[in-house]
């Protein structure tokens, strides 16, 4: 009888037995409440997850619009649980005509049906989708192009007015203007469009909200002056005789990219944005509805490295800002939760809830009914859409431990009446004598087993495309675990096995040309085997120059849209702060290659808007072919300023 045995054993043994019993009983017990942050990848079909925009339905389930760049389509995800963890979420592509789906912004109408504004890259138009069901699954959704005048429709931000009619702010690239469009029907079949700010090249990175009267309030980036701007329209269509309010509440350096705006309880704007000069996250809280007093609250709550890209902001129940954003240095998703409305305490909560690979670009944040952040974003390393649902308001809860299905519980200790020997204290200064293990009579002592060394895991990837003999670059599925200078073996054990050395990334730039042809799918393994192909010995520490990344003009850690902005500013004759990197346009010698201009990413001999477009393509995960002798975007280079 178990109860009789427990009654006979010593108290410490009883406690151990009880703990073991509880472990077995609770192993498969259902969890309740928020036990940790949930991170899922609800769409992994190809390269998906750019330009996300998220809202929560009436049940708290995420609805996300985003771009499928592999197919150049607009996609909409509707999860059937708050964590998108069922594996059977609704994923549809409601617009597949041409290249569509960049710069999305989503809201839900009164019936919970998605309404999305986005850019039609084929026609250079603004598009608006209004689904007639919650999943956009009917194949007969309403799709209109309410503005087709020139190249328009990037950097969209959409909200619905009190009648459910879309209001959209966006960029007019043809004229360099900020535009605001108001639909006169839910399907956007009638519109009033205005250009309330035409002062220079303005209207990048817009974020829109409606005040209590339904008048648009928009934050955006003034590219000409490198300033943050705020527009407060004097009427619902921004074209009234009464002048609109346009202010520049922050002009300290190059500031105002990646804006996200919300209105506090008084209707005063709160804006998160990127400080390109100081490479930090900034938060503006105006003390009036127009940000017109020149004494607004401006703080820098996160300055740890180059942080603050792709911001998305919401206000909690106390009016305190919650912001999701990208850490350019560590390639992480970060979440800021301020403990006051101005983020001025210097002790705000800052967490990095996802640090697996290059994650956190294009985030979109909302707060659930408990005030816990829910964020959609791009997993650039795996080309997937990800959704984070935090387990507390600060996203500080560790993810719950992964449990294996149907685990085999550890057998319980068998109670024994044999008392545990009490160890004899060792006198001070003496080495304890090991207690010999008694061997039962008639048995041969078992030899001490020799530990079997654990083999190190093999780091390998595979070719994603064929490579001909003589090639000095190979395209691989993953660069995880590999470093510049590592020896690699291509197709070990095959008739065309050969070794080389990684001299730069993007994918693998080789130290010597391939000797054989190779096919897609062949393995590439870290280390040498067989007869290695001669490769130059890399001695980067002894070489002159500085380690840099090609296309990363301001040394933030990776090429991104900020570098594209710097390119355009230089082309326009404006100042372009490159931080610790060389100045734009100076001649640099790329060790092992020819001299080039810093900022001339395609090595064309001058810095032009084409270089900016190539940077944006790289940031979106698209292919960027380079001329022979020109470093690949994102590859590590050693440069010497001439």
N, C-alpha and C positions, 0 to 999 in steps of 0.2 A: 504494500500500500504506500503510495507516494506521500500522503499526509503523515503517516506514521514515521516514515524515514526522515522527513523534514523536521519532525519534532525532535529527532534524536541527534541531528548534526549540529555542529557549532554555529554560532550566530553569523560569522563572516561567510561561511559556506552557504547558509540559508539566504543571505542577501544576494550573493552571486547567482544562486539558482533562480531567485525571484526576478532578477534583472534579465536573465536569459529567457525565462518564460514570457516576460513582457515584450522582449524583442521579437519573439516568434509570433505572439498574438497581434502585435502592431505592424508587422512587416507589410501586410497587404491592406492595412486599414485605410479607408479613403481619407484624403486630405481635405481640410476645410479652411476657407479664408485665404488671404494672400500670403503664401509661404515663400515667395521669391519672384524675381523678374521672369516673365515668360518671353522667350525669343524664338520666333518661328520663321520659316521661309515658305510662305504659302504659294509662291510661284517661282519655279526653278526652270521653266521651259525656255531655254535659250538665254539670250542676254536681255533681261527685263529689270525694271525697277528705277529707271531714271525719271526725274521730274514728278515725284510722288506728291499727291495731295490727299489728305485723310479727313474723314468725318465719321462720327459714331451714329448708328441708327438708334431707334427708340429702345432697343434691347441692349445697347452698349456694344454692339458688334461692329468692327471696323469696316468701312467702305473706302476703297482707295482707287484713285485714278493714277495712271502712270504710262510711261512710254515703253513699248516693246521695240527696241532699236533693231533687233535681229530681223524683224518683219516690217519695221517702219509702221507700226500700228498703234492706235490708242487702245489701252486695256483698262478694264474695270474689275476690281476684286470686291466681292461681298462675302465676308466671313459669316459662318453660321454659329460662331461662339465668340466670346470676347477676346480670346487669345489666338484665333485663327489656327487652332491646333487639331482640328478634326481630320485634316488631310483631304477633305471633300468640300472645300470652299467653292463658291461660284466664281469662275474666271471667264470673262467674255471679252471679245474684241469688237466693240460696236462700230468702229470706223476703221476700215482697212483700205480706203481709196487713196492711193499715192502714199507719200511719206507724211504721216500725221501723228500727233500725240505728244509733241514736245511742249514744255511750259504749261502743264496742266494745272487747273485749279477747280476744286470740287465743292459742291454744297448739295444738301438733300432738300427736296421740296416737302410740302406738307404731308405728302403720302409716302415719304421715304424714298422717292425715286431720285437717282443721281442726275445732277445738272453739272456739266463740265465745260469750261472754256479751255482752248488749246490752240496750238499753232499748226497750220497746214503748210508744211515746208514746200510741198509741190507747187501750190498756188500762191505762196507768200501771203496767206490770208488768216484772219481770225475766224475760228470755228467755234460753235456752241452746240453741244449735245444735250438733249433733254430726253431721258429714258422714260418709257411708258410702263416700266415695271421696276421693281427694286433691284433686279440683277442685270438689267439691260440685255435681257436674253431673248427678246422677241424677234430680233432681226429687223425690226421696223421702227427703230427709234427716230426721233426728230433730230436732224443734223442740218444746221444752217451756217452760212458764211456771212455774218452781218456786216463785216467790213472787208472789202477787197480792194481798197484804194491804195495801190502801191504795195510795198513790203511791210505788212503790219501783222501783229498778233503774238509777238514774243513777250515774255515776262508777264503773262496774264495773271490777274487776281480777280476772283468772282465771288459775289455775294448775291443773295436774293432779297428783294425789297418786301414790304409788307403784303404785296399782292402776289408774291412768288415770281416776279419778273426778274430776270438776270440783270445785274449791273457789273460791268467789267472794266478794269483799268488794264492798259497794255501799252506796248511800245510801238511807235511808228518809225521804223528804221529808215524809210525813204526820206523823211523830213527831220528825223532826230527829235521827235516830239513825244510828250506824254499825252495819251488819249484816254478818254472815258466814254463808255458807251452804255446807254440805258435802253433795255428792250421794253416795248409797250405790251408784250404778251409773254406768257411763260415759255413759248416756243421760239422766242426772239424773231418773230415774223415782222415786227415793226421796230425801228430803232431811232434813237437820237444820239448822234455822235458829236463829241466836242474835243478840241485840243486846248485844254486850259493852260498848258505851259509849253511855249515854243522858244524859250530863251536859251539857245544853244542846243547841245546834244543832251537831252534829258529824258527820263522815263525808264531807265534801267531798273531791274529788281523791284518792281512795284508790289505793294501790299495795300489792300483796300478794306475799309469798313464803312458802315453807314451810321451817321449820328442819329439822335432821337427823332429828328425831322426827316430822316431818309436822305440827307445830303451826303455825298461821298467825301471821305477823308482818305488821302492816299500818301503813303511814304514811298520814296524812290531815290535813285542815285542820279545826281547831276554829274554826268561824265566830263563835261567841259571844265568844270571848276573843282571836281573831286570832292563834292559836298553832299551831305544828306539834306534832302528837301522834304517838306510836308505841304500838301495841298489840302485846303478845306474849301469845298465848293459852297457858293452862296445860294445854291438852289439844287434841285434834284438832278438836273441835267448838265450842270457846270457851264451853261451858256447864257446865264442871266445877265441883264444889264449891270447889275451890282457886281463889282469886281470880286473875283475869287481871292481867297487868302493863300498866298504862296510865300513860305518862309524857308530859311536855311538855318535850322537851329544848331547844326554842328558843322563848322568850317575849319576845324583844327586838323590840318593835314589832309591826306587822301582818305576820306571816310564816306560811308553810306552804301557800300555794296551789301547784297544779301539781306535786304530789309524785311522785317515782319512786324505788322502793326496790329494793335488792339486798342480799344477805348476803355478807359476806367469808368467808374460809376458816375463821374461828373462829365463824361464825354471828352476827357482830355487824352490826347494820344500817348501811347506807350510803344516804343519802337526798339527792337533789337537789330543790330547791324554790325558790319565788319569794319574795323579800323585798319586799313591797309598800311598806313605809315608805321604803326606800332605793332601790327600783326596780332591784334587782340579783339575780344568781344566787347561791344559797347551796348549800353541801354540808355535810352532817352525817355524821361517822363516829363511831359510838358505840364506847366501849371496854369495853362489856359487852353481853350479849345483850338486855338490857331498856332500855338507854339510861338507866339509873337513877342513875348516879354524879354527875350535875350537873357533870361535868367533861369532857363529850364534846368532840371536835374539831369546831368550826364555823368554816368559812371562807367568804369571798366572792370566789371566783376570777375573776368577771367583774362589774365595776361600771361599764363603759363605756356610759353612757346607761341607758335603760330596757330591761333584758335579763333573760331567765330565765323567759319564759312557756312553758307546755306542755312541761316537761322530760321527757326519757326517758333513763334511766341504765342502763349495764352496766359490769361490771368486766373489765379486761383480764387477761391471764395472770399479771401481777404484783400484781393486786388494786387497780390504779389506776383511778379512775373515768373513764368516757367518757360525756359527756352531750351530747345534741342538744337545742336549744331555740330559741325565737323571739326575735329582736331587734325590740322594739316600735318603736324609733326609726327604724330603717332598713328595717324590714319584710323582714329577711333570715333565712335559716336559719343557725344557728351550731352549731359542734361544739367542745366542750372536751375535751382529753385531758390529764389530770393526770399529772405525772411522779413523784408519790408518792401513797400511799393516802389522805392527808388533804387533798390539793390545797393544801398549805401553803407551797409554795416561792415563790409570787409570780411564778413564771416558767412557768406552765402553757402548753400549746399551745392557742391559741384561733384558730379559722379561721371564715370565712364562705363555705362552698363553693357556696352558691347565693344570688345577689343580684339575680336577674332578676325584677323586679316585687315584688309582695307575696307572699312565700313563707315557709314554715317553720312554719305553724300545725299543730297536732295531729301532731307528729312521733312516730315510734316507731323505736327504735334496737336493732340487734343487731350482734354482731361476727362476721365470717366466720372461716373456719379459719385465716387469716393474722393475725387481729386487726384487720382493716380494718372500719371502720364501714359499715353498710348502714342507710339511713334512709328510711322512707316518710313523706310529709307532703303538706299541701294547698298547691297553687298557687292562692291566692285571686284573683290577677289574671286567671287564665284558667279558673278553676273546674275544675281538673284534679287528678288524683292524680299525684304525682311520686315517683320512687325514686332515691335517691342511693347509689352504691356507690363508696366512696372508694378511691383508688389507693395509699394508704399509711395507717398507723395514725392519722395526725393530719389526714387530709383536706387536706393541704397541696399535693398534686400538682395542677398545672394541667391542665385538660381537654386531651386530645390534639387536635391540629389537625384541623379538618374537611377531608377530602380529597374533591375533586370526582371523580365516576366517570369513568373512562377519560380522564384528563387528556392533553392534547397536550404532550409535553415540549418545552422550549425547544431550538431547533436548536443543535448543537454549534458552537463556534467553529472556523472553518476554519484549520488551521495555515498560517502564512505565514513565508517566509524573510526578509521585509522587517524589518529591525531596528526596534524601537521607538525614536523620537527621544528623546534625553536632554535634559531641560529645562535651560535655562541659568538659574543662580541670579540672582535680582533683587537688585541692590545695596540695602543698607539705606537706607530713606527714599524709595525710588522705588516708584511704582505699577507692578505687573506689566503689561506690554503683552500684550494678547491675541494668541495665535498665530493668524494667518490660515489659513483652510482653503483649500488649493490646489484650483482647479477644473481638471479635465483639459482639455487642448487640444480645442477644437471644441465644448465644452459651454457652455451659458449658466448662469451661477451661479443656483442656486435661491434664491428669496427666503426669508427666515426666516419660518416659519409663525407666524401669530398664534394663541396658545393660545385654545381655545374654552372659555368659562367653563362650569363645571359647575353645572347647575341644582340648587338646594337641594331636597331631597326634600319632597314635599307631605305635611303632617301632616293626616290626616283620619280620621274614624270614620263611623259611620252610625247613624241612628235605629233603635232596637230596638222602638219602639211608635209609634203615630200620635200626633200632637199637634195640637190644635185651635187655631184663631185665638183669641188672648187668653191662651193658656197662658204661664206664666212659668218653666216647667221642661220640659226635654226629656230623655228617656232615651236614652243612647247606648251603643254596644258597648264602647268603650274611652275612657279619659281620658288615655292615654299621650301625652305631648308637649304637652298643653294646660295652661294655668295660669290661675289667677284673674286677671281683668283683660284676658285675651286677647279680641280681636275674632274672631267666627266667622261663616261664611256657611253658611246652610242651603240645600241643593239648588241649588248654583251652576249657572247656565245654564237652570234650569227656569222655568216660568211663575210659580212661587211663590217664586222666589229672594228671600231677605232676609238681612240681617245683624243681629247683636246682639252682646252682650258677656257673658262669663262673670263672674258676681259671686260665685259659690260653687259648690262641688262637691256632687253627690249626686242624679242625675248632673250635668247642667249647669243651674244656676240662672241665669236670664237677667236682664240689666239692664233689659229692656223687653219687654212682652208681644209674642207673635207676631202678625203681621198676617194670616197666611194659614194654612190647614190644611196639614198635612204627613203623609205616610204613612211607615210603617215601611220601612226600607231606603234612604231618601233620604240622600245624603251630607251630612256636616257637615265643613267645611274650616276650618282655622286661617287667619285673615286676612279682610280685607274685599274684596269685588268688587262691581261694579255700583254701585247707589245704596244706600249703607248706611242701615239703620234707625237713627234717632237713639238713642244710648245714653248714659247718664250717664258722665261721666269719673270713673274711680275714682282716688282719692288716698288709699290706705290709710295711707301714712306720715304724712299730715297729719291723719288722723282720730283722735279720742280713743280710748282703750281699748287692749286687748291682743288679739293674734291667738290664737284658741282653736279647738278642734274640738268641735262639739256632740256630747255624749255621752262625750267623753274627760274624765272627771271629775278625773283626777289628772295630766293633761298628759303622758301617756306617749307620745303621738304618734298614737293611734287608739283608738276605743272597743273594749273587749275585756271578757272575763269578770271581770277585776279591777274594772272600773267597775261591773259588775253586783253584785259583792260589796260595794262601797262603798255602793251604793244600798240594799241589804238591811240593811247595818249601820246606816245612818242611820235607816231605817224602824224598826229595832229599838231605837233609842235608844243605840246604841253609837258609839264614836269612829270616824271615817272620815277617814283621812289623805289629803288631796287634793294634797299636794306644793305646787307652785308655782301651782296653779289656785285659784280661789275656793273658800271653804268650802262644803260641802254645805248647801243651803237658803237661802243668801244671795241677795238680789235682784240680778240683773244686767240691765243694759240691753243688748240685742243691737242693735247699730247697724244701722238700717234695718228694725227690727222692734220688737215690743213688749217690755216688761220681763218676765223670767221668773225662776224660781228655778233656781239652778245645781244640776243633778242631776235636775230635772223634765224628763226628755227628751221627754215627749209634751205638755208645756205644759198639763197638766191642772189646775194650781193647787196641787199637792202632790206630794211624792216618795213613791211607793208601790212595792210589788213589781211592779206592771205595768211600771214604768220598767225594772226589772231584766230582766224577760222580753223587753222590746223590745230591750235591749242584747244579750241572748243570741241573739235572732233575727238581729240585724244581724251578730253575730260568725259565725253559721252561714251567712251569705249569703242569708238569707230576706228577703222584702220587709217593710218597716216603714212603713206609711202614717202620715203626720203630719197634724194639724189645720192648717187654713189659718192662716198667720202663724207657724207653729212651724218652726224650722229642721230640715232633714233630718239624721238621724243621720249622722255622718261628714263633714258639710259644714263648711267654714271659716267662722268667724264672728268679728266684732269685738265684744268685750264691755267694758262699763264697770261696775264694782261700785258699786251704789247706796249 
